[in-house]
Amino acid sequence: MSFADLASFEQAIPFLQQHQQTAYVILFCGALFETLIPFSLIVLGEVFFLSGAVLAGLGVLDVWMVMLVLFSGGILGDNLSYWLGYRYGNSLFERLQHWPLIGRMVHQENYEKGVAFFEKRGASAVFIARLSGPLSWITPTLAGVFRLNYGTFVRFNTPAVIIGISQFIILGYFFGSYIRPLLNWAHQYGPALALIVVGLIAAFFLLRRFFSW
């Protein structure tokens, strides 16, 4: 958003406030599909987490409702992915064994290693992966494929979902709380600040040229 768009931004607030229910549904779906195979390959949950939190910080959405829909969507998405892996993972694993190249990595020995890994370290793997970003979209499915006990999955996945999403909610909420004064300040002092930055950069290169830094 540019400084000149501040007025347009303010005009959009009433529209968003009139469509709160739609916003909550969108946030729920974003959190759900972020970890639901195969949608998790393309859906970036962070976009929905931060957007919802910023709107809550602005007072457009209720922060407790934002937390509820995001947590619920994330937990449901992970649980659905677990059961998809549990139900279809075995048959998919068997089919992939006959594929060229992939079959060299996907075979019964590796499957047994996966089962042994999740039996021994599955709880910590589920918890850590949900907080690590890149691994969060596939680990619930793998937990189902390799038969991690469902009760163990729920006990360690649920708090990880809440912690993982909360970090974005906190960041976005405080940013949303201060975005109006920040935009006003930037709109008022932005040109002067830009001149100062340009001057400092120019001075740096001049000094570097004359003093051979």
Backbone as JSON Lines, residues from 0, in Angstrom:
{"i":0,"aa":"M","n":[0.84,-1.2,0.0],"ca":[0.0,0.0,0.0],"c":[0.88,1.24,0.0]}
{"i":1,"aa":"S","n":[0.66,2.14,-0.94],"ca":[1.43,3.36,-1.02],"c":[0.83,4.4,-0.08]}
{"i":2,"aa":"F","n":[1.6,5.45,0.16],"ca":[1.13,6.5,1.05],"c":[-0.15,7.15,0.51]}
{"i":3,"aa":"A","n":[-0.22,7.29,-0.8],"ca":[-1.37,7.97,-1.41],"c":[-2.65,7.15,-1.31]}
{"i":4,"aa":"D","n":[-2.52,5.86,-0.97],"ca":[-3.7,4.99,-0.9],"c":[-4.36,4.99,0.47]}
{"i":5,"aa":"L","n":[-3.9,5.83,1.38],"ca":[-4.44,5.84,2.74],"c":[-5.94,6.1,2.75]}
{"i":6,"aa":"A","n":[-6.4,7.05,1.95],"ca":[-7.83,7.38,1.93],"c":[-8.65,6.19,1.42]}
{"i":7,"aa":"S","n":[-8.17,5.55,0.37],"ca":[-8.87,4.38,-0.17],"c":[-8.91,3.26,0.86]}
{"i":8,"aa":"F","n":[-7.82,3.11,1.59],"ca":[-7.76,2.08,2.63],"c":[-8.82,2.34,3.7]}
{"i":9,"aa":"E","n":[-8.94,3.59,4.13],"ca":[-9.91,3.94,5.15],"c":[-11.33,3.7,4.65]}
{"i":10,"aa":"Q","n":[-11.58,3.95,3.35],"ca":[-12.91,3.75,2.79],"c":[-13.28,2.28,2.72]}
{"i":11,"aa":"A","n":[-12.28,1.4,2.66],"ca":[-12.55,-0.04,2.57],"c":[-12.96,-0.64,3.9]}
{"i":12,"aa":"I","n":[-12.65,0.04,5.01],"ca":[-12.94,-0.5,6.34],"c":[-14.43,-0.77,6.54]}
{"i":13,"aa":"P","n":[-15.33,0.19,6.24],"ca":[-16.77,-0.08,6.43],"c":[-17.25,-1.28,5.61]}
{"i":14,"aa":"F","n":[-16.74,-1.43,4.4],"ca":[-17.13,-2.57,3.55],"c":[-16.75,-3.89,4.22]}
{"i":15,"aa":"L","n":[-15.54,-3.95,4.74],"ca":[-15.09,-5.17,5.4],"c":[-15.88,-5.45,6.67]}
{"i":16,"aa":"Q","n":[-16.24,-4.4,7.38],"ca":[-17.02,-4.58,8.61],"c":[-18.42,-5.12,8.31]}
{"i":17,"aa":"Q","n":[-18.97,-4.78,7.15],"ca":[-20.29,-5.25,6.76],"c":[-20.27,-6.69,6.26]}
{"i":18,"aa":"H","n":[-19.09,-7.23,6.0],"ca":[-18.98,-8.6,5.48],"c":[-18.1,-9.45,6.38]}
{"i":19,"aa":"Q","n":[-18.28,-9.29,7.67],"ca":[-17.45,-10.02,8.63],"c":[-17.63,-11.53,8.51]}
{"i":20,"aa":"Q","n":[-18.88,-11.99,8.36],"ca":[-19.12,-13.43,8.3],"c":[-18.39,-14.07,7.13]}
{"i":21,"aa":"T","n":[-18.41,-13.39,6.0],"ca":[-17.69,-13.9,4.82],"c":[-16.19,-13.96,5.1]}
{"i":22,"aa":"A","n":[-15.69,-12.94,5.78],"ca":[-14.26,-12.92,6.11],"c":[-13.89,-14.09,7.01]}
{"i":23,"aa":"Y","n":[-14.74,-14.39,7.99],"ca":[-14.45,-15.52,8.89],"c":[-14.44,-16.85,8.14]}
{"i":24,"aa":"V","n":[-15.38,-17.0,7.2],"ca":[-15.43,-18.23,6.4],"c":[-14.16,-18.38,5.56]}
{"i":25,"aa":"I","n":[-13.72,-17.28,4.96],"ca":[-12.51,-17.31,4.14],"c":[-11.29,-17.66,4.99]}
{"i":26,"aa":"L","n":[-11.2,-17.07,6.17],"ca":[-10.07,-17.37,7.06],"c":[-10.09,-18.84,7.49]}
{"i":27,"aa":"F","n":[-11.27,-19.36,7.8],"ca":[-11.39,-20.76,8.19],"c":[-10.93,-21.68,7.06]}
{"i":28,"aa":"C","n":[-11.4,-21.39,5.85],"ca":[-11.02,-22.21,4.69],"c":[-9.53,-22.12,4.41]}
{"i":29,"aa":"G","n":[-8.95,-20.94,4.57],"ca":[-7.51,-20.79,4.36],"c":[-6.7,-21.63,5.33]}
{"i":30,"aa":"A","n":[-7.1,-21.6,6.62],"ca":[-6.41,-22.4,7.63],"c":[-6.62,-23.89,7.4]}
{"i":31,"aa":"L","n":[-7.81,-24.26,6.91],"ca":[-8.12,-25.66,6.65],"c":[-7.3,-26.22,5.49]}
{"i":32,"aa":"F","n":[-7.34,-25.53,4.37],"ca":[-6.7,-26.04,3.16],"c":[-5.18,-25.9,3.19]}
{"i":33,"aa":"E","n":[-4.67,-25.09,4.14],"ca":[-3.22,-24.93,4.23],"c":[-2.51,-26.24,4.53]}
{"i":34,"aa":"T","n":[-3.16,-27.15,5.25],"ca":[-2.53,-28.42,5.59],"c":[-3.31,-29.62,5.08]}
{"i":35,"aa":"L","n":[-4.32,-29.39,4.24],"ca":[-5.12,-30.5,3.71],"c":[-4.56,-30.92,2.35]}
{"i":36,"aa":"I","n":[-4.03,-32.13,2.3],"ca":[-3.5,-32.68,1.05],"c":[-4.63,-32.81,0.04]}
{"i":37,"aa":"P","n":[-4.47,-32.42,-1.25],"ca":[-3.27,-31.87,-1.89],"c":[-3.23,-30.34,-1.93]}
{"i":38,"aa":"F","n":[-4.25,-29.69,-1.34],"ca":[-4.33,-28.23,-1.41],"c":[-3.17,-27.56,-0.7]}
{"i":39,"aa":"S","n":[-2.6,-28.27,0.28],"ca":[-1.49,-27.7,1.05],"c":[-0.26,-27.41,0.19]}
{"i":40,"aa":"L","n":[-0.23,-27.98,-1.01],"ca":[0.9,-27.73,-1.91],"c":[0.9,-26.3,-2.44]}
{"i":41,"aa":"I","n":[-0.28,-25.66,-2.49],"ca":[-0.38,-24.35,-3.12],"c":[-0.94,-23.26,-2.2]}
{"i":42,"aa":"V","n":[-1.59,-23.64,-1.11],"ca":[-2.21,-22.65,-0.22],"c":[-1.2,-22.2,0.84]}
{"i":43,"aa":"L","n":[-1.0,-20.9,0.93],"ca":[-0.09,-20.33,1.93],"c":[-0.9,-19.84,3.13]}
{"i":44,"aa":"G","n":[-0.87,-20.6,4.19],"ca":[-1.65,-20.25,5.37],"c":[-1.26,-18.94,6.0]}
{"i":45,"aa":"E","n":[0.02,-18.58,5.89],"ca":[0.5,-17.35,6.51],"c":[-0.26,-16.13,6.01]}
{"i":46,"aa":"V","n":[-0.68,-16.16,4.74],"ca":[-1.43,-15.04,4.17],"c":[-2.73,-14.84,4.93]}
{"i":47,"aa":"F","n":[-3.42,-15.93,5.24],"ca":[-4.69,-15.86,5.95],"c":[-4.49,-15.52,7.42]}
{"i":48,"aa":"F","n":[-3.45,-16.1,8.02],"ca":[-3.19,-15.83,9.44],"c":[-2.91,-14.34,9.67]}
{"i":49,"aa":"L","n":[-2.02,-13.79,8.85],"ca":[-1.64,-12.39,9.02],"c":[-2.78,-11.45,8.63]}
{"i":50,"aa":"S","n":[-3.49,-11.77,7.55],"ca":[-4.59,-10.91,7.11],"c":[-5.67,-10.82,8.18]}
{"i":51,"aa":"G","n":[-6.05,-11.98,8.72],"ca":[-7.07,-11.98,9.76],"c":[-6.63,-11.21,10.99]}
{"i":52,"aa":"A","n":[-5.38,-11.39,11.38],"ca":[-4.86,-10.71,12.57],"c":[-4.77,-9.2,12.37]}
{"i":53,"aa":"V","n":[-4.33,-8.78,11.19],"ca":[-4.25,-7.34,10.89],"c":[-5.64,-6.71,10.94]}
{"i":54,"aa":"L","n":[-6.63,-7.38,10.34],"ca":[-8.0,-6.86,10.36],"c":[-8.54,-6.82,11.79]}
{"i":55,"aa":"A","n":[-8.14,-7.77,12.61],"ca":[-8.55,-7.74,14.02],"c":[-7.89,-6.57,14.74]}
{"i":56,"aa":"G","n":[-6.61,-6.34,14.45],"ca":[-5.91,-5.22,15.05],"c":[-6.51,-3.88,14.66]}
{"i":57,"aa":"L","n":[-7.06,-3.81,13.46],"ca":[-7.71,-2.59,12.99],"c":[-9.1,-2.42,13.58]}
{"i":58,"aa":"G","n":[-9.61,-3.47,14.22],"ca":[-10.96,-3.4,14.77],"c":[-12.03,-3.8,13.79]}
{"i":59,"aa":"V","n":[-11.64,-4.28,12.61],"ca":[-12.6,-4.69,11.59],"c":[-13.22,-6.04,11.96]}
{"i":60,"aa":"L","n":[-12.41,-6.96,12.47],"ca":[-12.88,-8.28,12.89],"c":[-12.62,-8.45,14.38]}
{"i":61,"aa":"D","n":[-13.37,-9.36,14.98],"ca":[-13.18,-9.67,16.39],"c":[-12.0,-10.62,16.54]}
{"i":62,"aa":"V","n":[-11.04,-10.27,17.37],"ca":[-9.81,-11.06,17.48],"c":[-10.09,-12.47,18.0]}
{"i":63,"aa":"W","n":[-11.09,-12.62,18.89],"ca":[-11.4,-13.95,19.42],"c":[-12.02,-14.84,18.35]}
{"i":64,"aa":"M","n":[-12.84,-14.24,17.49],"ca":[-13.42,-15.01,16.39],"c":[-12.35,-15.39,15.38]}
{"i":65,"aa":"V","n":[-11.42,-14.47,15.13],"ca":[-10.31,-14.77,14.22],"c":[-9.5,-15.95,14.76]}
{"i":66,"aa":"M","n":[-9.2,-15.91,16.04],"ca":[-8.45,-17.02,16.65],"c":[-9.23,-18.32,16.55]}
{"i":67,"aa":"L","n":[-10.53,-18.26,16.82],"ca":[-11.37,-19.47,16.79],"c":[-11.39,-20.11,15.41]}
{"i":68,"aa":"V","n":[-11.63,-19.3,14.37],"ca":[-11.75,-19.88,13.02],"c":[-10.4,-20.38,12.5]}
{"i":69,"aa":"L","n":[-9.33,-19.67,12.83],"ca":[-8.01,-20.1,12.37],"c":[-7.56,-21.37,13.08]}
{"i":70,"aa":"F","n":[-7.74,-21.42,14.39],"ca":[-7.37,-22.63,15.13],"c":[-8.21,-23.82,14.68]}
{"i":71,"aa":"S","n":[-9.52,-23.59,14.55],"ca":[-10.42,-24.68,14.15],"c":[-10.08,-25.2,12.76]}
{"i":72,"aa":"G","n":[-9.85,-24.28,11.83],"ca":[-9.5,-24.68,10.47],"c":[-8.2,-25.45,10.41]}
{"i":73,"aa":"G","n":[-7.19,-24.97,11.15],"ca":[-5.89,-25.63,11.16],"c":[-5.96,-27.03,11.76]}
{"i":74,"aa":"I","n":[-6.67,-27.15,12.88],"ca":[-6.78,-28.45,13.55],"c":[-7.56,-29.43,12.68]}
{"i":75,"aa":"L","n":[-8.68,-28.97,12.1],"ca":[-9.47,-29.84,11.23],"c":[-8.68,-30.27,10.0]}
{"i":76,"aa":"G","n":[-7.95,-29.34,9.39],"ca":[-7.15,-29.68,8.22],"c":[-6.1,-30.73,8.52]}
{"i":77,"aa":"D","n":[-5.43,-30.59,9.65],"ca":[-4.41,-31.57,10.03],"c":[-5.02,-32.94,10.29]}
{"i":78,"aa":"N","n":[-6.18,-32.95,10.95],"ca":[-6.83,-34.23,11.26],"c":[-7.35,-34.92,10.01]}
{"i":79,"aa":"L","n":[-7.9,-34.16,9.08],"ca":[-8.33,-34.74,7.81],"c":[-7.15,-35.31,7.04]}
{"i":80,"aa":"S","n":[-6.04,-34.58,7.04],"ca":[-4.83,-35.06,6.35],"c":[-4.32,-36.35,6.99]}
{"i":81,"aa":"Y","n":[-4.39,-36.42,8.31],"ca":[-3.99,-37.64,9.01],"c":[-4.82,-38.83,8.54]}
{"i":82,"aa":"W","n":[-6.14,-38.64,8.5],"ca":[-7.01,-39.76,8.14],"c":[-6.92,-40.1,6.66]}
{"i":83,"aa":"L","n":[-6.64,-39.14,5.81],"ca":[-6.4,-39.44,4.4],"c":[-5.15,-40.3,4.25]}
{"i":84,"aa":"G","n":[-4.11,-39.93,4.99],"ca":[-2.89,-40.74,4.97],"c":[-3.12,-42.13,5.53]}
{"i":85,"aa":"Y","n":[-3.9,-42.2,6.6],"ca":[-4.18,-43.49,7.25],"c":[-5.0,-44.39,6.32]}
{"i":86,"aa":"R","n":[-5.96,-43.79,5.62],"ca":[-6.88,-44.57,4.78],"c":[-6.26,-44.96,3.44]}
{"i":87,"aa":"Y","n":[-5.57,-44.03,2.79],"ca":[-5.1,-44.26,1.42],"c":[-3.58,-44.39,1.3]}
{"i":88,"aa":"G","n":[-2.85,-44.1,2.36],"ca":[-1.4,-44.09,2.27],"c":[-0.8,-45.44,1.91]}
{"i":89,"aa":"N","n":[-1.33,-46.5,2.49],"ca":[-0.79,-47.83,2.23],"c":[-0.91,-48.23,0.77]}
{"i":90,"aa":"S","n":[-2.1,-48.06,0.2],"ca":[-2.32,-48.43,-1.2],"c":[-1.5,-47.56,-2.13]}
{"i":91,"aa":"L","n":[-1.37,-46.26,-1.81],"ca":[-0.54,-45.38,-2.63],"c":[0.92,-45.79,-2.56]}
{"i":92,"aa":"F","n":[1.37,-46.15,-1.37],"ca":[2.74,-46.6,-1.18],"c":[3.03,-47.83,-2.04]}
{"i":93,"aa":"E","n":[2.08,-48.76,-2.07],"ca":[2.26,-49.98,-2.87],"c":[2.3,-49.68,-4.36]}
{"i":94,"aa":"R","n":[1.47,-48.75,-4.81],"ca":[1.46,-48.39,-6.24],"c":[2.75,-47.69,-6.65]}
{"i":95,"aa":"L","n":[3.24,-46.82,-5.79],"ca":[4.46,-46.07,-6.12],"c":[5.68,-46.98,-6.24]}
{"i":96,"aa":"Q","n":[5.62,-48.14,-5.62],"ca":[6.75,-49.07,-5.69],"c":[7.01,-49.54,-7.12]}
{"i":97,"aa":"H","n":[5.99,-49.48,-7.96],"ca":[6.11,-49.96,-9.34],"c":[6.44,-48.83,-10.32]}
{"i":98,"aa":"W","n":[6.59,-47.62,-9.83],"ca":[6.92,-46.49,-10.7],"c":[8.43,-46.45,-10.9]}
{"i":99,"aa":"P","n":[8.86,-46.08,-12.13],"ca":[10.3,-45.92,-12.37],"c":[10.88,-44.82,-11.47]}
{"i":100,"aa":"L","n":[12.09,-45.0,-11.05],"ca":[12.82,-44.06,-10.21],"c":[12.23,-43.95,-8.8]}
{"i":101,"aa":"I","n":[10.95,-43.57,-8.72],"ca":[10.33,-43.43,-7.4],"c":[10.32,-44.76,-6.66]}
{"i":102,"aa":"G","n":[10.12,-45.85,-7.41],"ca":[10.06,-47.17,-6.8],"c":[11.33,-47.55,-6.07]}
{"i":103,"aa":"R","n":[12.45,-46.94,-6.44],"ca":[13.71,-47.24,-5.75],"c":[13.72,-46.7,-4.32]}
{"i":104,"aa":"M","n":[12.99,-45.65,-4.1],"ca":[12.93,-45.05,-2.76],"c":[11.72,-45.53,-1.98]}
{"i":105,"aa":"V","n":[10.64,-45.82,-2.69],"ca":[9.39,-46.23,-2.04],"c":[9.28,-47.75,-2.1]}
{"i":106,"aa":"H","n":[9.71,-48.4,-1.05],"ca":[9.6,-49.86,-0.98],"c":[9.3,-50.27,0.46]}
{"i":107,"aa":"Q","n":[9.04,-51.53,0.66],"ca":[8.57,-52.01,1.95],"c":[9.54,-51.73,3.09]}
{"i":108,"aa":"E","n":[10.83,-51.83,2.79],"ca":[11.83,-51.58,3.83],"c":[11.74,-50.15,4.35]}
{"i":109,"aa":"N","n":[11.6,-49.2,3.42],"ca":[11.47,-47.8,3.83],"c":[10.16,-47.55,4.57]}
{"i":110,"aa":"Y","n":[9.12,-48.26,4.14],"ca":[7.84,-48.12,4.85],"c":[7.98,-48.56,6.3]}
{"i":111,"aa":"E","n":[8.63,-49.67,6.5],"ca":[8.84,-50.18,7.86],"c":[9.7,-49.23,8.68]}
{"i":112,"aa":"K","n":[10.68,-48.6,8.02],"ca":[11.5,-47.6,8.72],"c":[10.64,-46.41,9.14]}
{"i":113,"aa":"G","n":[9.73,-46.01,8.24],"ca":[8.84,-44.9,8.57],"c":[7.94,-45.22,9.75]}
{"i":114,"aa":"V","n":[7.4,-46.43,9.77],"ca":[6.56,-46.86,10.89],"c":[7.36,-46.86,12.19]}
{"i":115,"aa":"A","n":[8.58,-47.37,12.12],"ca":[9.44,-47.42,13.32],"c":[9.78,-46.01,13.8]}
{"i":116,"aa":"F","n":[10.04,-45.1,12.85],"ca":[10.37,-43.72,13.23],"c":[9.2,-43.06,13.94]}
{"i":117,"aa":"F","n":[8.0,-43.17,13.37],"ca":[6.85,-42.51,13.99],"c":[6.44,-43.19,15.29]}
{"i":118,"aa":"E","n":[6.74,-44.48,15.41],"ca":[6.46,-45.16,16.67],"c":[7.37,-44.65,17.78]}
{"i":119,"aa":"K","n":[8.61,-44.32,17.4],"ca":[9.6,-43.89,18.39],"c":[9.59,-42.38,18.59]}
{"i":120,"aa":"R","n":[9.53,-41.63,17.51],"ca":[9.67,-40.17,17.6],"c":[8.5,-39.42,16.98]}
{"i":121,"aa":"G","n":[7.41,-40.1,16.74],"ca":[6.28,-39.47,16.06],"c":[5.7,-38.27,16.78]}
{"i":122,"aa":"A","n":[5.59,-38.36,18.09],"ca":[5.01,-37.26,18.86],"c":[5.81,-35.97,18.7]}
{"i":123,"aa":"S","n":[7.12,-36.06,18.9],"ca":[7.97,-34.87,18.77],"c":[8.03,-34.42,17.32]}
{"i":124,"aa":"A","n":[8.01,-35.37,16.36],"ca":[8.06,-35.01,14.94],"c":[6.83,-34.2,14.55]}
{"i":125,"aa":"V","n":[5.66,-34.62,15.0],"ca":[4.42,-33.91,14.7],"c":[4.43,-32.51,15.3]}
{"i":126,"aa":"F","n":[4.88,-32.4,16.54],"ca":[4.89,-31.1,17.22],"c":[5.87,-30.14,16.56]}
{"i":127,"aa":"I","n":[7.1,-30.6,16.33],"ca":[8.14,-29.73,15.77],"c":[7.82,-29.36,14.32]}
{"i":128,"aa":"A","n":[7.33,-30.33,13.54],"ca":[7.05,-30.07,12.13],"c":[5.97,-29.01,11.97]}
{"i":129,"aa":"R","n":[4.99,-28.99,12.86],"ca":[3.9,-28.0,12.75],"c":[4.4,-26.59,13.0]}
{"i":130,"aa":"L","n":[5.54,-26.46,13.66],"ca":[6.12,-25.15,13.93],"c":[7.22,-24.78,12.95]}
{"i":131,"aa":"S","n":[7.58,-25.7,12.07],"ca":[8.75,-25.48,11.21],"c":[8.41,-24.89,9.85]}
{"i":132,"aa":"G","n":[7.13,-24.77,9.52],"ca":[6.76,-24.18,8.24],"c":[6.77,-25.17,7.09]}
{"i":133,"aa":"P","n":[7.94,-25.4,6.46],"ca":[7.99,-26.25,5.26],"c":[7.5,-27.68,5.48]}
{"i":134,"aa":"L","n":[7.63,-28.21,6.69],"ca":[7.24,-29.6,6.95],"c":[5.8,-29.73,7.45]}
{"i":135,"aa":"S","n":[5.18,-28.62,7.79],"ca":[3.86,-28.69,8.42],"c":[2.78,-29.22,7.48]}
{"i":136,"aa":"W","n":[2.96,-29.03,6.17],"ca":[1.91,-29.4,5.23],"c":[1.86,-30.89,4.92]}
{"i":137,"aa":"I","n":[2.94,-31.63,5.18],"ca":[3.0,-33.04,4.82],"c":[3.03,-33.97,6.03]}
{"i":138,"aa":"T","n":[3.51,-33.49,7.17],"ca":[3.7,-34.36,8.34],"c":[2.42,-35.01,8.85]}
{"i":139,"aa":"P","n":[1.28,-34.3,8.93],"ca":[0.05,-34.99,9.37],"c":[-0.3,-36.18,8.48]}
{"i":140,"aa":"T","n":[-0.12,-36.04,7.18],"ca":[-0.4,-37.15,6.27],"c":[0.56,-38.3,6.5]}
{"i":141,"aa":"L","n":[1.84,-37.99,6.67],"ca":[2.83,-39.04,6.93],"c":[2.55,-39.74,8.25]}
{"i":142,"aa":"A","n":[2.06,-38.98,9.23],"ca":[1.72,-39.59,10.52],"c":[0.62,-40.63,10.34]}
{"i":143,"aa":"G","n":[-0.32,-40.35,9.45],"ca":[-1.36,-41.32,9.16],"c":[-0.85,-42.5,8.36]}
{"i":144,"aa":"V","n":[-0.03,-42.21,7.35],"ca":[0.53,-43.27,6.51],"c":[1.31,-44.27,7.35]}
{"i":145,"aa":"F","n":[2.12,-43.76,8.27],"ca":[2.99,-44.63,9.07],"c":[2.38,-45.01,10.42]}
{"i":146,"aa":"R","n":[1.05,-44.83,10.53],"ca":[0.27,-45.38,11.63],"c":[0.65,-44.86,13.02]}
{"i":147,"aa":"L","n":[0.94,-43.58,13.11],"ca":[1.11,-43.0,14.44],"c":[-0.23,-43.09,15.17]}
{"i":148,"aa":"N","n":[-0.2,-43.46,16.44],"ca":[-1.42,-43.55,17.23],"c":[-2.19,-42.23,17.16]}
{"i":149,"aa":"Y","n":[-3.49,-42.31,16.86],"ca":[-4.28,-41.1,16.64],"c":[-4.35,-40.23,17.9]}
{"i":150,"aa":"G","n":[-4.49,-40.86,19.06],"ca":[-4.52,-40.09,20.3],"c":[-3.24,-39.3,20.51]}
{"i":151,"aa":"T","n":[-2.11,-39.93,20.2],"ca":[-0.82,-39.24,20.3],"c":[-0.76,-38.09,19.32]}
{"i":152,"aa":"F","n":[-1.24,-38.32,18.11],"ca":[-1.25,-37.27,17.09],"c":[-2.04,-36.06,17.57]}
{"i":153,"aa":"V","n":[-3.23,-36.29,18.09],"ca":[-4.09,-35.19,18.53],"c":[-3.45,-34.44,19.7]}
{"i":154,"aa":"R","n":[-2.88,-35.15,20.65],"ca":[-2.3,-34.51,21.83],"c":[-1.13,-33.59,21.5]}
{"i":155,"aa":"F","n":[-0.36,-33.96,20.49],"ca":[0.82,-33.16,20.16],"c":[0.58,-32.21,18.99]}
{"i":156,"aa":"N","n":[-0.34,-32.55,18.12],"ca":[-0.61,-31.67,16.98],"c":[-1.43,-30.45,17.39]}
{"i":157,"aa":"T","n":[-2.43,-30.65,18.23],"ca":[-3.34,-29.55,18.59],"c":[-2.62,-28.37,19.23]}
{"i":158,"aa":"P","n":[-1.81,-28.58,20.28],"ca":[-1.09,-27.42,20.84],"c":[-0.11,-26.8,19.85]}
{"i":159,"aa":"A","n":[0.47,-27.63,18.97],"ca":[1.41,-27.1,17.97],"c":[0.69,-26.19,16.99]}
{"i":160,"aa":"V","n":[-0.54,-26.56,16.6],"ca":[-1.33,-25.71,15.71],"c":[-1.6,-24.36,16.37]}
{"i":161,"aa":"I","n":[-2.0,-24.4,17.63],"ca":[-2.33,-23.16,18.35],"c":[-1.1,-22.27,18.5]}
{"i":162,"aa":"I","n":[0.03,-22.87,18.86],"ca":[1.26,-22.09,19.02],"c":[1.72,-21.53,17.67]}
{"i":163,"aa":"G","n":[1.71,-22.38,16.65],"ca":[2.2,-21.97,15.33],"c":[1.4,-20.83,14.73]}
{"i":164,"aa":"I","n":[0.07,-20.91,14.84],"ca":[-0.77,-19.85,14.28],"c":[-0.73,-18.61,15.16]}
{"i":165,"aa":"S","n":[-0.6,-18.8,16.47],"ca":[-0.61,-17.66,17.4],"c":[0.52,-16.67,17.12]}
{"i":166,"aa":"Q","n":[1.67,-17.17,16.68],"ca":[2.78,-16.26,16.43],"c":[2.44,-15.27,15.31]}
{"i":167,"aa":"F","n":[1.69,-15.74,14.31],"ca":[1.26,-14.84,13.23],"c":[0.15,-13.91,13.7]}
{"i":168,"aa":"I","n":[-0.74,-14.42,14.55],"ca":[-1.82,-13.59,15.07],"c":[-1.27,-12.44,15.9]}
{"i":169,"aa":"I","n":[-0.31,-12.74,16.76],"ca":[0.29,-11.7,17.61],"c":[0.96,-10.63,16.75]}
{"i":170,"aa":"L","n":[1.76,-11.09,15.79],"ca":[2.47,-10.15,14.91],"c":[1.5,-9.3,14.12]}
{"i":171,"aa":"G","n":[0.53,-9.94,13.48],"ca":[-0.43,-9.22,12.65],"c":[-1.33,-8.3,13.45]}
{"i":172,"aa":"Y","n":[-1.72,-8.74,14.65],"ca":[-2.62,-7.93,15.48],"c":[-1.96,-6.62,15.9]}
{"i":173,"aa":"F","n":[-0.73,-6.7,16.35],"ca":[-0.04,-5.48,16.79],"c":[0.28,-4.57,15.6]}
{"i":174,"aa":"F","n":[0.59,-5.18,14.46],"ca":[0.8,-4.36,13.27],"c":[-0.48,-3.65,12.88]}
{"i":175,"aa":"G","n":[-1.6,-4.39,12.9],"ca":[-2.88,-3.78,12.58],"c":[-3.27,-2.68,13.55]}
{"i":176,"aa":"S","n":[-2.9,-2.84,14.82],"ca":[-3.23,-1.84,15.83],"c":[-2.53,-0.52,15.58]}
{"i":177,"aa":"Y","n":[-1.35,-0.58,14.97],"ca":[-0.55,0.63,14.78],"c":[-0.45,1.06,13.32]}
{"i":178,"aa":"I","n":[-1.17,0.37,12.43],"ca":[-0.99,0.67,11.01],"c":[-1.51,2.06,10.65]}
{"i":179,"aa":"R","n":[-2.61,2.49,11.27],"ca":[-3.15,3.81,10.94],"c":[-2.18,4.93,11.32]}
{"i":180,"aa":"P","n":[-1.7,4.98,12.57],"ca":[-0.74,6.04,12.89],"c":[0.55,5.94,12.08]}
{"i":181,"aa":"L","n":[0.96,4.72,11.77],"ca":[2.18,4.55,10.97],"c":[1.98,5.09,9.56]}
{"i":182,"aa":"L","n":[0.82,4.79,8.98],"ca":[0.55,5.28,7.63],"c":[0.4,6.8,7.62]}
{"i":183,"aa":"N","n":[-0.23,7.34,8.64],"ca":[-0.35,8.8,8.74],"c":[1.02,9.45,8.86]}
{"i":184,"aa":"W","n":[1.87,8.85,9.71],"ca":[3.22,9.39,9.89],"c":[4.0,9.29,8.59]}
{"i":185,"aa":"A","n":[3.91,8.15,7.91],"ca":[4.63,7.97,6.66],"c":[4.12,8.91,5.58]}
{"i":186,"aa":"H","n":[2.8,9.12,5.56],"ca":[2.22,10.03,4.57],"c":[2.7,11.46,4.81]}
{"i":187,"aa":"Q","n":[2.87,11.82,6.07],"ca":[3.27,13.19,6.4],"c":[4.77,13.42,6.23]}
{"i":188,"aa":"Y","n":[5.57,12.43,6.65],"ca":[7.02,12.63,6.66],"c":[7.75,11.77,5.63]}
{"i":189,"aa":"G","n":[7.0,10.99,4.85],"ca":[7.63,10.1,3.88],"c":[8.58,10.78,2.91]}
{"i":190,"aa":"P","n":[8.16,11.88,2.24],"ca":[9.07,12.54,1.29],"c":[10.37,13.01,1.93]}
{"i":191,"aa":"A","n":[10.27,13.6,3.13],"ca":[11.49,14.06,3.81],"c":[12.38,12.88,4.18]}
{"i":192,"aa":"L","n":[11.77,11.8,4.63],"ca":[12.54,10.61,4.99],"c":[13.23,10.03,3.77]}
{"i":193,"aa":"A","n":[12.53,10.03,2.64],"ca":[13.12,9.51,1.41],"c":[14.33,10.33,0.99]}
{"i":194,"aa":"L","n":[14.24,11.66,1.12],"ca":[15.37,12.53,0.78],"c":[16.56,12.26,1.68]}
{"i":195,"aa":"I","n":[16.3,12.05,2.97],"ca":[17.38,11.76,3.91],"c":[18.08,10.46,3.54]}
{"i":196,"aa":"V","n":[17.29,9.42,3.21],"ca":[17.87,8.13,2.84],"c":[18.71,8.25,1.58]}
{"i":197,"aa":"V","n":[18.18,8.96,0.57],"ca":[18.93,9.16,-0.67],"c":[20.22,9.91,-0.4]}
{"i":198,"aa":"G","n":[20.15,10.94,0.47],"ca":[21.34,11.71,0.81],"c":[22.39,10.87,1.5]}
{"i":199,"aa":"L","n":[21.97,10.01,2.41],"ca":[22.91,9.14,3.12],"c":[23.58,8.15,2.17]}
{"i":200,"aa":"I","n":[22.8,7.62,1.24],"ca":[23.36,6.68,0.26],"c":[24.38,7.38,-0.63]}
{"i":201,"aa":"A","n":[24.02,8.58,-1.09],"ca":[24.93,9.35,-1.94],"c":[26.22,9.69,-1.18]}
{"i":202,"aa":"A","n":[26.08,10.09,0.08],"ca":[27.26,10.43,0.88],"c":[28.15,9.21,1.07]}
{"i":203,"aa":"F","n":[27.54,8.05,1.27],"ca":[28.32,6.82,1.45],"c":[29.17,6.53,0.22]}
{"i":204,"aa":"F","n":[28.57,6.63,-0.97],"ca":[29.32,6.31,-2.19],"c":[30.38,7.37,-2.49]}
{"i":205,"aa":"L","n":[30.09,8.63,-2.16],"ca":[31.1,9.67,-2.36],"c":[32.3,9.45,-1.44]}
{"i":206,"aa":"L","n":[32.04,9.17,-0.19],"ca":[33.13,8.9,0.75],"c":[33.92,7.66,0.35]}
{"i":207,"aa":"R","n":[33.2,6.67,-0.13],"ca":[33.88,5.44,-0.56],"c":[34.78,5.71,-1.76]}
{"i":208,"aa":"R","n":[34.32,6.6,-2.65],"ca":[35.1,6.9,-3.85],"c":[36.36,7.68,-3.5]}
{"i":209,"aa":"F","n":[36.22,8.71,-2.64],"ca":[37.35,9.58,-2.35],"c":[38.34,8.97,-1.35]}
{"i":210,"aa":"F","n":[37.86,8.1,-0.49],"ca":[38.75,7.51,0.52],"c":[39.09,6.06,0.23]}
{"i":211,"aa":"S","n":[38.62,5.55,-0.92],"ca":[38.96,4.19,-1.39],"c":[38.63,3.13,-0.35]}
{"i":212,"aa":"W","n":[37.4,3.16,0.16],"ca":[36.97,2.14,1.13],"c":[36.82,0.79,0.44]}
